[in-house]
């Protein structure tokens, strides 16, 4: 029922979202092959959610009736709410701040996103996630008047993202000078979607209802793929110099798994 061709009309913009989904999917495959590296598993989860987000955005734009657009919006809510959690976990592990993680605490990070998904699925009964939906212009963008729960999940997401950025900045300080370019790739890769999401959240897009975040994730994926393939950014682990190196009286050389001297 949801995939009847008569219910969809794909244009250039909807196909652009499909391309974005393909890019994030390719980056996810690259990360899967390197999933044993530090942070790669959580970054893989982030790219998978971004890919499904792009695909859902494409189908939402191409769908003709508003009820079908709402269905794909609900599907996108499943991945939208979990993406910041994956980013936070990745940044914490990469920045050597994951020592407090336990399976129960990690599961706890997904509780509010799970409640948000339930609220989105049942939004027709309470209007907590969005209150009104209408179409904008000939492009058939669905514009949503956000409800109070959307602002709650947005605040939660930006708290996680903010903490993750702090972890990465700390990792930048702990890197030897030669390897700081590696961390810069990751910072750029995560800040691009953040800017796109801020534009979406506050309605600063050229066309009301247009979603910049999935496209920003595709651009981010290109940056991360370049960093992983050309600079092997996930091969290098930040060195906690103050806790380890500077506390030693003997001379020591630190090498990574590839035999390269990192400190």
C-alpha positions as CSV (number, residue, x, y, z in Angstrom):
1,X,0.0,0.0,0.0
2,X,2.7,2.5,1.0
3,X,4.8,1.7,-2.1
4,X,2.2,2.0,-4.9
5,X,3.8,4.0,-7.7
6,X,0.7,6.2,-8.2
7,X,1.2,7.6,-4.7
8,X,4.6,9.1,-5.5
9,X,6.2,11.6,-7.8
10,X,9.9,11.7,-7.7
11,X,11.6,14.9,-8.8
12,X,15.2,16.2,-8.8
13,X,15.1,17.1,-5.1
14,X,13.7,13.8,-3.9
15,X,16.3,12.0,-6.0
16,X,19.0,14.1,-4.4
17,X,18.0,12.7,-1.0
18,X,18.3,9.2,-2.5
19,X,21.8,10.0,-3.6
20,X,22.5,11.3,-0.1
21,X,21.3,8.0,1.3
22,X,23.6,6.2,-1.1
23,X,26.6,8.2,0.1
24,X,26.0,7.6,3.8
25,X,25.4,3.9,3.0
26,X,28.8,3.7,1.3
27,X,30.4,5.3,4.3
28,X,28.6,2.8,6.5
29,X,30.0,0.0,4.5
30,X,33.5,1.5,4.8
31,X,33.1,1.7,8.6
32,X,31.7,-1.9,8.8
33,X,35.0,-3.1,7.2
34,X,36.9,-1.2,9.9
35,X,34.5,-1.8,12.8
36,X,37.3,-3.0,15.1
37,X,38.8,0.5,15.2
38,X,38.1,2.8,18.1
39,X,34.7,4.5,17.8
40,X,34.0,2.9,14.4
41,X,31.0,0.9,15.7
42,X,29.1,3.9,17.0
43,X,30.1,6.0,14.0
44,X,28.7,3.1,11.9
45,X,25.4,3.4,13.8
46,X,25.3,7.2,13.1
47,X,25.8,6.7,9.4
48,X,23.2,4.0,9.2
49,X,20.6,6.3,10.9
50,X,21.6,9.1,8.6
51,X,21.1,6.9,5.5
52,X,17.6,5.9,6.6
53,X,16.9,9.5,7.4
54,X,17.8,10.6,3.9
55,X,15.7,7.8,2.4
56,X,12.7,8.6,4.5
57,X,13.1,12.3,3.5
58,X,13.1,11.3,-0.2
59,X,9.9,9.2,0.2
60,X,8.2,11.9,2.3
61,X,8.9,14.6,-0.4
62,X,7.9,12.3,-3.3
63,X,4.7,11.1,-1.6
64,X,1.6,12.9,-2.9
65,X,-1.1,12.6,-0.1
66,X,-0.4,14.3,3.2
67,X,-1.3,11.1,5.3
68,X,1.5,9.2,3.4
69,X,3.9,12.1,4.0
70,X,3.1,11.8,7.7
71,X,3.8,8.1,7.6
72,X,7.3,8.7,6.3
73,X,7.8,11.5,8.9
74,X,7.1,9.0,11.6
75,X,9.6,6.6,10.1
76,X,12.2,9.3,10.1
77,X,11.5,10.0,13.7
78,X,12.9,6.6,14.6
79,X,16.3,7.5,13.3
80,X,16.3,11.2,14.0
81,X,16.1,10.7,17.8
82,X,18.8,8.1,17.9
83,X,21.5,9.8,15.8
84,X,22.7,12.2,18.6
85,X,23.1,9.2,20.9
86,X,25.3,7.4,18.5
87,X,27.4,10.6,18.0
88,X,27.8,11.1,21.7
89,X,28.9,7.5,22.2
90,X,31.4,7.8,19.3
91,X,32.8,11.0,20.6
92,X,33.1,9.7,24.2
93,X,34.9,6.5,23.0
94,X,37.2,8.4,20.6
95,X,38.0,11.0,23.2
96,X,38.9,8.3,25.8
97,X,35.8,9.2,28.0
98,X,33.9,5.9,27.7
99,X,35.2,4.3,30.9
100,X,31.9,4.9,32.7
101,X,29.8,3.2,30.0
102,X,27.9,0.1,31.0
103,X,25.2,-1.6,28.9
104,X,22.6,-0.3,31.3
105,X,23.8,3.3,31.0
106,X,24.1,3.1,27.2
107,X,20.5,1.7,27.1
108,X,19.4,4.6,29.3
109,X,20.6,7.1,26.7
110,X,18.0,5.6,24.3
111,X,15.0,5.9,26.7
112,X,14.0,9.4,25.8
113,X,14.4,8.7,22.0
114,X,12.2,5.6,22.4
115,X,9.5,7.7,24.1
116,X,9.8,10.3,21.3
117,X,9.3,7.6,18.7
118,X,6.2,6.3,20.6
119,X,4.9,9.9,20.8
120,X,5.5,10.4,17.1
121,X,3.6,7.2,16.1
122,X,0.6,8.2,18.3
123,X,0.8,11.9,17.5
124,X,-2.7,12.0,16.1
125,X,-4.1,11.5,19.6
126,X,-2.2,14.3,21.4
127,X,-0.3,16.5,19.0
128,X,2.8,16.6,21.2
129,X,5.3,16.2,18.4
130,X,3.6,18.2,15.7
131,X,0.3,20.1,15.8
132,X,-0.4,21.0,12.2
133,X,0.8,19.9,8.8
134,X,0.4,21.7,5.4
135,X,1.9,21.6,2.0
136,X,4.1,24.5,0.7
137,X,4.2,25.4,-2.9
138,X,4.4,23.2,-6.0
139,X,7.4,21.3,-4.6
140,X,4.9,19.7,-2.1
141,X,7.1,20.2,1.0
142,X,5.3,19.1,4.1
143,X,5.6,21.9,6.7
144,X,5.1,21.0,10.4
145,X,4.1,23.2,13.3
146,X,6.2,21.6,16.0
147,X,4.7,20.5,19.3
148,X,6.3,20.8,22.8
149,X,7.9,17.3,22.7
150,X,9.8,18.2,19.6
151,X,11.6,20.9,21.5
152,X,12.3,18.5,24.4
153,X,14.0,16.0,22.1
154,X,15.8,18.8,20.4
155,X,17.2,20.1,23.7
156,X,18.2,16.5,24.6
157,X,19.9,16.0,21.3
158,X,21.9,19.3,21.5
159,X,23.0,18.4,25.0
160,X,24.4,15.1,23.7
161,X,26.0,16.8,20.7
162,X,27.5,19.6,22.8
163,X,29.1,17.0,25.2
164,X,30.3,15.0,22.2
165,X,32.0,18.1,20.7
166,X,33.7,18.8,24.0
167,X,35.1,15.2,24.0
168,X,36.4,15.7,20.5
169,X,38.0,19.0,21.4
170,X,39.7,17.4,24.4
171,X,41.0,14.7,22.1
172,X,42.4,17.4,19.8
173,X,44.4,18.7,22.8
174,X,45.7,15.2,23.6
175,X,46.8,14.4,20.1
176,X,50.4,14.9,19.2
177,X,50.8,17.8,16.8
178,X,51.3,15.6,13.8
179,X,48.0,13.9,14.2
180,X,45.8,16.9,15.0
181,X,44.7,17.0,11.3
182,X,43.1,13.6,11.8
183,X,40.8,14.9,14.6
184,X,40.1,18.0,12.5
185,X,38.5,15.8,9.9
186,X,36.2,14.3,12.5
187,X,35.3,17.7,13.9
188,X,34.4,19.0,10.5
189,X,32.5,15.8,9.7
190,X,30.2,16.2,12.7
191,X,29.8,19.9,12.7
192,X,28.4,20.1,9.1
193,X,25.3,18.1,10.0
194,X,24.9,20.1,13.2
195,X,24.7,23.4,11.2
196,X,22.3,21.8,8.8
197,X,20.1,20.6,11.7
198,X,20.1,24.1,13.3
199,X,18.8,25.5,10.0
200,X,16.1,22.9,9.9
201,X,15.1,23.4,13.5
202,X,14.7,27.1,13.3
203,X,13.2,27.2,9.8
204,X,16.1,29.0,8.1
205,X,15.9,26.9,4.9
206,X,15.3,28.5,1.5
207,X,12.0,26.5,1.1
208,X,9.8,25.9,4.2
209,X,9.8,22.2,5.0
210,X,13.0,21.4,3.2
211,X,15.4,19.2,5.3
212,X,19.0,20.2,5.1
213,X,20.2,17.7,7.7
214,X,20.2,14.5,5.5
215,X,22.1,16.4,2.8
216,X,24.6,17.7,5.4
217,X,25.1,14.1,6.5
218,X,26.0,13.1,3.0
219,X,28.6,15.9,2.8
220,X,29.9,14.9,6.2
221,X,30.1,11.3,4.9
222,X,32.4,12.5,2.1
223,X,34.7,14.3,4.6
224,X,34.8,11.2,6.9
225,X,35.5,8.8,4.1
226,X,38.3,11.0,2.9
227,X,39.7,11.1,6.4
228,X,39.4,7.3,6.9
229,X,40.8,6.3,3.6
230,X,43.6,8.9,3.1
231,X,44.5,9.8,6.7
232,X,43.3,6.8,8.6
233,X,41.7,9.0,11.3
234,X,40.3,6.1,13.3
235,X,43.6,4.3,13.5
236,X,45.0,7.0,15.8
237,X,44.0,7.0,19.5
238,X,44.4,10.2,21.5
239,X,47.2,9.8,24.1
240,X,46.3,10.8,27.6
241,X,49.7,12.4,28.2
242,X,49.0,13.9,31.6
243,X,47.8,10.6,33.0
244,X,50.4,8.3,31.5
245,X,53.4,9.8,29.7
246,X,54.2,12.7,31.9
247,X,54.0,10.6,35.0
248,X,56.8,8.3,33.8
249,X,60.5,9.1,34.6
250,X,61.8,6.7,31.9
251,X,61.9,7.5,28.2
252,X,59.2,5.7,26.1
253,X,58.1,5.6,22.5
254,X,54.4,4.9,21.8
255,X,53.3,3.2,18.6
256,X,49.9,2.4,17.2
257,X,48.6,-0.9,15.8
258,X,50.3,-0.1,12.5
259,X,53.7,0.4,14.1
260,X,53.7,4.1,13.7
261,X,55.2,6.3,16.4
262,X,52.4,8.5,17.8
263,X,54.2,10.0,20.9
